[in-house]
Amino acid sequence: MSVIAMIKFDAPAKAVEEMAGRDTDHMLERLAEIGRSKGAIHHQFLEAEDGSVLAIDEWESEQAFHDFFDHQADIGRLMAEAGVTRPPEAHFYRILPVNDRF
């Protein structure tokens, strides 16, 4: 069963949106393709209540997430450009196999 990863970044959502708008070399799209090839099922950025950025991903496994995320220097570069000043806080959740999932 896959896992949900919730990753909180210490950058303002506005700064991440601006960074994405300047991504003329399409690095975010390339990272998404690489992520999918490494086991990412879903990915999206959200703005948290405090204005910071939260990524919610679904991965084949927690290990697949780490195999991708921990070895991608481009993620660090892009996040630094968006104002991230410390490592993100990541939490992982096992999806329960109950009948009401959609």
KOLVEXTOR-351892 format. One record per atom (N, C-alpha, C): atom name; x, y, z negated; residue in one letter; chain. Coordinates in steps of 0.1 Angstrom, whole numbers, plus 2048, in hexadecimal, padded with zeros to 3 digits. Atoms other than C-alpha are relative to their C-alpha. Layout:
<fidrens>
<fidren CA, <X, Y, Z>, A, A>
...
</fidrens>
This chain:
<fidrens>
<fidren N, <809, 7F4, 800>, M, A>
<fidren CA, <800, 800, 800>, M, A>
<fidren C, <809, 80C, 800>, M, A>
<fidren N, <7F8, 7F4, 7FF>, S, A>
<fidren CA, <80D, 823, 808>, S, A>
<fidren C, <7FF, 808, 7F3>, S, A>
<fidren N, <7FF, 7F8, 80C>, V, A>
<fidren CA, <815, 83E, 7EF>, V, A>
<fidren C, <7FD, 80F, 805>, V, A>
<fidren N, <802, 7F2, 7FE>, I, A>
<fidren CA, <80B, 863, 7EC>, I, A>
<fidren C, <80C, 807, 7F9>, I, A>
<fidren N, <7F5, 7F8, 805>, A, A>
<fidren CA, <828, 87B, 7E7>, A, A>
<fidren C, <7FB, 80E, 7FF>, A, A>
<fidren N, <804, 7F2, 802>, M, A>
<fidren CA, <820, 89D, 7D8>, M, A>
<fidren C, <80D, 807, 7FC>, M, A>
<fidren N, <7F3, 7F9, 802>, I, A>
<fidren CA, <83E, 8B5, 7DB>, I, A>
<fidren C, <7FE, 80E, 7FF>, I, A>
<fidren N, <802, 7F2, 802>, K, A>
<fidren CA, <83E, 8D7, 7CC>, K, A>
<fidren C, <80D, 808, 802>, K, A>
<fidren N, <7F4, 7F7, 7FD>, F, A>
<fidren CA, <856, 8F2, 7D9>, F, A>
<fidren C, <7FE, 80D, 7F9>, F, A>
<fidren N, <801, 7F3, 807>, D, A>
<fidren CA, <85E, 912, 7C7>, D, A>
<fidren C, <801, 80C, 80A>, D, A>
<fidren N, <800, 7F5, 7F6>, A, A>
<fidren CA, <858, 928, 7E6>, A, A>
<fidren C, <7F2, 805, 801>, A, A>
<fidren N, <80D, 7FB, 7FD>, P, A>
<fidren CA, <83B, 93E, 7ED>, P, A>
<fidren C, <7FA, 7FB, 80D>, P, A>
<fidren N, <806, 806, 7F3>, A, A>
<fidren CA, <823, 930, 807>, A, A>
<fidren C, <802, 80A, 80B>, A, A>
<fidren N, <7FE, 7F6, 7F5>, K, A>
<fidren CA, <825, 950, 81B>, K, A>
<fidren C, <80E, 7FF, 806>, K, A>
<fidren N, <7F2, 802, 7FB>, A, A>
<fidren CA, <84B, 94B, 81E>, A, A>
<fidren C, <801, 7F4, 809>, A, A>
<fidren N, <800, 80C, 7F8>, V, A>
<fidren CA, <846, 928, 82B>, V, A>
<fidren C, <7F9, 802, 80D>, V, A>
<fidren N, <807, 7FD, 7F4>, E, A>
<fidren CA, <82D, 933, 844>, E, A>
<fidren C, <808, 809, 809>, E, A>
<fidren N, <7F7, 7F8, 7F8>, E, A>
<fidren CA, <845, 94E, 850>, E, A>
<fidren C, <80B, 7F8, 806>, E, A>
<fidren N, <7F5, 808, 7FB>, M, A>
<fidren CA, <861, 935, 852>, M, A>
<fidren C, <7FB, 7F7, 80C>, M, A>
<fidren N, <806, 808, 7F5>, A, A>
<fidren CA, <84B, 91E, 867>, A, A>
<fidren C, <7FE, 808, 80D>, A, A>
<fidren N, <802, 7F7, 7F4>, G, A>
<fidren CA, <843, 93B, 87E>, G, A>
<fidren C, <80D, 803, 807>, G, A>
<fidren N, <7F3, 7FE, 7FA>, R, A>
<fidren CA, <868, 940, 884>, R, A>
<fidren C, <807, 7F4, 805>, R, A>
<fidren N, <7FA, 80D, 7FC>, D, A>
<fidren CA, <86E, 91B, 88C>, D, A>
<fidren C, <800, 7FE, 80F>, D, A>
<fidren N, <800, 800, 7F2>, T, A>
<fidren CA, <875, 922, 8B0>, T, A>
<fidren C, <807, 7F4, 806>, T, A>
<fidren N, <7FA, 80C, 7FB>, D, A>
<fidren CA, <88B, 903, 8B4>, D, A>
<fidren C, <7F8, 7F4, 7FC>, D, A>
<fidren N, <809, 80B, 803>, H, A>
<fidren CA, <86E, 8EE, 8A8>, H, A>
<fidren C, <805, 7F5, 7F7>, H, A>
<fidren N, <7FB, 809, 80A>, M, A>
<fidren CA, <881, 8DE, 88B>, M, A>
<fidren C, <7F5, 7F9, 7F8>, M, A>
<fidren N, <80B, 806, 808>, L, A>
<fidren CA, <861, 8D8, 877>, L, A>
<fidren C, <7FA, 7F5, 808>, L, A>
<fidren N, <805, 80B, 7F8>, E, A>
<fidren CA, <853, 8C4, 894>, E, A>
<fidren C, <809, 7F4, 801>, E, A>
<fidren N, <7F6, 80B, 800>, R, A>
<fidren CA, <873, 8B0, 897>, R, A>
<fidren C, <800, 7F8, 7F3>, R, A>
<fidren N, <800, 807, 80D>, L, A>
<fidren CA, <873, 8A9, 872>, L, A>
<fidren C, <7F4, 7F7, 7FE>, L, A>
<fidren N, <80C, 808, 801>, A, A>
<fidren CA, <84F, 89D, 874>, A, A>
<fidren C, <801, 7F3, 808>, A, A>
<fidren N, <7FE, 80C, 7F8>, E, A>
<fidren CA, <858, 885, 890>, E, A>
<fidren C, <809, 7F6, 7F9>, E, A>
<fidren N, <7F6, 808, 807>, I, A>
<fidren CA, <876, 878, 87D>, I, A>
<fidren C, <7F9, 7F9, 7F3>, I, A>
<fidren N, <807, 806, 80C>, G, A>
<fidren CA, <860, 874, 85D>, G, A>
<fidren C, <7F6, 7F5, 804>, G, A>
<fidren N, <809, 80B, 7FC>, R, A>
<fidren CA, <846, 860, 870>, R, A>
<fidren C, <807, 7F4, 804>, R, A>
<fidren N, <7F8, 80C, 7FC>, S, A>
<fidren CA, <861, 849, 87E>, S, A>
<fidren C, <805, 7F9, 7F3>, S, A>
<fidren N, <7FA, 806, 80C>, K, A>
<fidren CA, <86D, 844, 85A>, K, A>
<fidren C, <7F5, 7FB, 7F6>, K, A>
<fidren N, <80A, 805, 808>, G, A>
<fidren CA, <84B, 83C, 84B>, G, A>
<fidren C, <7F6, 80A, 7FB>, G, A>
<fidren N, <80A, 7F6, 804>, A, A>
<fidren CA, <837, 85C, 846>, A, A>
<fidren C, <7F3, 7FD, 808>, A, A>
<fidren N, <80D, 803, 7FB>, I, A>
<fidren CA, <812, 857, 84C>, I, A>
<fidren C, <7F9, 80E, 802>, I, A>
<fidren N, <807, 7F3, 800>, H, A>
<fidren CA, <804, 87A, 844>, H, A>
<fidren C, <80A, 80A, 7F9>, H, A>
<fidren N, <7F9, 7F5, 806>, H, A>
<fidren CA, <814, 89C, 83B>, H, A>
<fidren C, <7F9, 80D, 802>, H, A>
<fidren N, <806, 7F3, 7FF>, Q, A>
<fidren CA, <807, 8BE, 834>, Q, A>
<fidren C, <806, 809, 7F5>, Q, A>
<fidren N, <7FD, 7F6, 80A>, F, A>
<fidren CA, <811, 8DE, 821>, F, A>
<fidren C, <7F4, 807, 7FC>, F, A>
<fidren N, <80B, 7F9, 806>, L, A>
<fidren CA, <7F9, 8EF, 80A>, L, A>
<fidren C, <805, 80B, 7F7>, L, A>
<fidren N, <7FD, 7F5, 80A>, E, A>
<fidren CA, <7F9, 90F, 7F5>, E, A>
<fidren C, <7F9, 7FC, 7F3>, E, A>
<fidren N, <805, 803, 80E>, A, A>
<fidren CA, <7F6, 907, 7D0>, A, A>
<fidren C, <7F9, 80D, 7FA>, A, A>
<fidren N, <807, 7F5, 806>, E, A>
<fidren CA, <7E1, 91D, 7B9>, E, A>
<fidren C, <809, 80C, 7FC>, E, A>
<fidren N, <7F7, 7F5, 804>, D, A>
<fidren CA, <800, 930, 7AE>, D, A>
<fidren C, <808, 806, 80C>, D, A>
<fidren N, <7FA, 7FA, 7F4>, G, A>
<fidren CA, <80A, 938, 7D2>, G, A>
<fidren C, <80C, 7F8, 805>, G, A>
<fidren N, <7F4, 808, 7FC>, S, A>
<fidren CA, <826, 91E, 7D4>, S, A>
<fidren C, <7FB, 7F6, 80B>, S, A>
<fidren N, <803, 809, 7F5>, V, A>
<fidren CA, <828, 903, 7EE>, V, A>
<fidren C, <800, 7F2, 7FB>, V, A>
<fidren N, <802, 80E, 803>, L, A>
<fidren CA, <81D, 8DF, 7EA>, L, A>
<fidren C, <7FF, 7F8, 80D>, L, A>
<fidren N, <801, 80A, 7F5>, A, A>
<fidren CA, <823, 8C3, 803>, A, A>
<fidren C, <7F9, 7F4, 7FB>, A, A>
<fidren N, <807, 80D, 803>, I, A>
<fidren CA, <80C, 8A5, 802>, I, A>
<fidren C, <802, 7F7, 80C>, I, A>
<fidren N, <7FC, 80A, 7F6>, D, A>
<fidren CA, <819, 887, 815>, D, A>
<fidren C, <7FA, 7F3, 7FD>, D, A>
<fidren N, <802, 80F, 803>, E, A>
<fidren CA, <80F, 863, 819>, E, A>
<fidren C, <80B, 7F9, 808>, E, A>
<fidren N, <7F5, 807, 7FB>, W, A>
<fidren CA, <82C, 84C, 81F>, W, A>
<fidren C, <7FE, 7F1, 7FE>, W, A>
<fidren N, <801, 80F, 801>, E, A>
<fidren CA, <82F, 826, 824>, E, A>
<fidren C, <805, 7FC, 7F2>, E, A>
<fidren N, <7FB, 804, 80E>, S, A>
<fidren CA, <843, 825, 803>, S, A>
<fidren C, <807, 80C, 7FB>, S, A>
<fidren N, <7F8, 7F5, 806>, E, A>
<fidren CA, <855, 83C, 7EB>, E, A>
<fidren C, <80E, 7FF, 805>, E, A>
<fidren N, <7F2, 801, 7FB>, Q, A>
<fidren CA, <876, 82E, 7F7>, Q, A>
<fidren C, <801, 806, 80E>, Q, A>
<fidren N, <800, 7FA, 7F3>, A, A>
<fidren CA, <86D, 838, 81B>, A, A>
<fidren C, <800, 80F, 800>, A, A>
<fidren N, <7FF, 7F2, 802>, F, A>
<fidren CA, <867, 85B, 80F>, F, A>
<fidren C, <80E, 804, 7FD>, F, A>
<fidren N, <7F3, 7FC, 804>, H, A>
<fidren CA, <888, 85D, 7FE>, H, A>
<fidren C, <80B, 7FD, 80B>, H, A>
<fidren N, <7F7, 802, 7F4>, D, A>
<fidren CA, <89A, 84D, 81C>, D, A>
<fidren C, <800, 80B, 80A>, D, A>
<fidren N, <802, 7F4, 7F7>, F, A>
<fidren CA, <88D, 86A, 831>, F, A>
<fidren C, <805, 80C, 7F9>, F, A>
<fidren N, <7FF, 7F3, 806>, F, A>
<fidren CA, <88C, 887, 819>, F, A>
<fidren C, <80E, 803, 7FB>, F, A>
<fidren N, <7F3, 7FE, 806>, D, A>
<fidren CA, <8AD, 882, 807>, D, A>
<fidren C, <80B, 801, 809>, D, A>
<fidren N, <7F5, 7FF, 7F6>, H, A>
<fidren CA, <8C1, 881, 827>, H, A>
<fidren C, <7FD, 80A, 80B>, H, A>
<fidren N, <803, 7F7, 7F6>, Q, A>
<fidren CA, <8B3, 89E, 83A>, Q, A>
<fidren C, <805, 80E, 7FC>, Q, A>
<fidren N, <7FB, 7F3, 803>, A, A>
<fidren CA, <8C9, 8BD, 838>, A, A>
<fidren C, <7F8, 80B, 806>, A, A>
<fidren N, <808, 7F5, 7FA>, D, A>
<fidren CA, <8B2, 8D0, 84F>, D, A>
<fidren C, <7F4, 804, 7F7>, D, A>
<fidren N, <80B, 7FD, 809>, I, A>
<fidren CA, <896, 8CE, 835>, I, A>
<fidren C, <805, 80B, 7F6>, I, A>
<fidren N, <7FA, 7F6, 809>, G, A>
<fidren CA, <8AC, 8E0, 81C>, G, A>
<fidren C, <803, 80D, 806>, G, A>
<fidren N, <7FE, 7F3, 7F9>, R, A>
<fidren CA, <8B6, 8FA, 835>, R, A>
<fidren C, <7F4, 808, 803>, R, A>
<fidren N, <80D, 7F9, 7FD>, L, A>
<fidren CA, <892, 902, 83F>, L, A>
<fidren C, <7FA, 805, 7F3>, L, A>
<fidren N, <806, 7FC, 80C>, M, A>
<fidren CA, <887, 903, 81B>, M, A>
<fidren C, <808, 80C, 7FA>, M, A>
<fidren N, <7F8, 7F4, 805>, A, A>
<fidren CA, <8A4, 91A, 811>, A, A>
<fidren C, <7FC, 80D, 808>, A, A>
<fidren N, <805, 7F4, 7F8>, E, A>
<fidren CA, <899, 931, 82E>, E, A>
<fidren C, <7F3, 805, 7FB>, E, A>
<fidren N, <80D, 7FC, 805>, A, A>
<fidren CA, <876, 931, 81E>, A, A>
<fidren C, <801, 805, 7F2>, A, A>
<fidren N, <7FE, 7FB, 80E>, G, A>
<fidren CA, <885, 93B, 7FC>, G, A>
<fidren C, <800, 7F6, 7F5>, G, A>
<fidren N, <7FF, 80A, 80A>, V, A>
<fidren CA, <886, 91A, 7EA>, V, A>
<fidren C, <80E, 801, 7F9>, V, A>
<fidren N, <7F3, 7FE, 807>, T, A>
<fidren CA, <8A1, 91E, 7CF>, T, A>
<fidren C, <804, 7F4, 7F7>, T, A>
<fidren N, <7FC, 80C, 808>, R, A>
<fidren CA, <8A0, 8FC, 7BD>, R, A>
<fidren C, <7F9, 7F4, 807>, R, A>
<fidren N, <805, 80C, 7FA>, P, A>
<fidren CA, <899, 8D8, 7C6>, P, A>
<fidren C, <7F1, 7FF, 7FD>, P, A>
<fidren N, <80E, 801, 802>, P, A>
<fidren CA, <874, 8D0, 7CB>, P, A>
<fidren C, <7FD, 7F5, 7F5>, P, A>
<fidren N, <805, 809, 80A>, E, A>
<fidren CA, <860, 8BD, 7B1>, E, A>
<fidren C, <7F7, 7F6, 807>, E, A>
<fidren N, <808, 80A, 7F9>, A, A>
<fidren CA, <853, 89C, 7BF>, A, A>
<fidren C, <7FA, 7F6, 7F7>, A, A>
<fidren N, <807, 80A, 807>, H, A>
<fidren CA, <839, 884, 7B1>, H, A>
<fidren C, <7FA, 7F7, 80A>, H, A>
<fidren N, <806, 80A, 7F7>, F, A>
<fidren CA, <82D, 864, 7C0>, F, A>
<fidren C, <7F5, 7F8, 7F9>, F, A>
<fidren N, <80C, 806, 805>, Y, A>
<fidren CA, <80C, 853, 7BC>, Y, A>
<fidren C, <7FC, 7F4, 809>, Y, A>
<fidren N, <805, 80C, 7F9>, R, A>
<fidren CA, <801, 830, 7C5>, R, A>
<fidren C, <7F2, 801, 804>, R, A>
<fidren N, <80E, 800, 7FC>, I, A>
<fidren CA, <7E1, 82E, 7D9>, I, A>
<fidren C, <7F9, 7F4, 7FB>, I, A>
<fidren N, <807, 80C, 805>, L, A>
<fidren CA, <7C8, 818, 7C8>, L, A>
<fidren C, <7F7, 7FA, 80B>, L, A>
<fidren N, <808, 807, 7F6>, P, A>
<fidren CA, <7B7, 7FE, 7DE>, P, A>
<fidren C, <7F1, 7FF, 7FC>, P, A>
<fidren N, <80E, 801, 803>, V, A>
<fidren CA, <793, 807, 7D7>, V, A>
<fidren C, <7F7, 803, 80C>, V, A>
<fidren N, <809, 800, 7F4>, N, A>
<fidren CA, <775, 807, 7EF>, N, A>
<fidren C, <7FC, 80E, 804>, N, A>
<fidren N, <805, 7F2, 7FC>, D, A>
<fidren CA, <76E, 82D, 7F0>, D, A>
<fidren C, <80A, 808, 807>, D, A>
<fidren N, <7F6, 7F8, 7F9>, R, A>
<fidren CA, <78E, 838, 802>, R, A>
<fidren C, <7FB, 803, 80E>, R, A>
<fidren N, <802, 7FC, 7F2>, F, A>
<fidren CA, <789, 84B, 822>, F, A>
<fidren C, <809, 80B, 805>, F, A>
</fidrens>
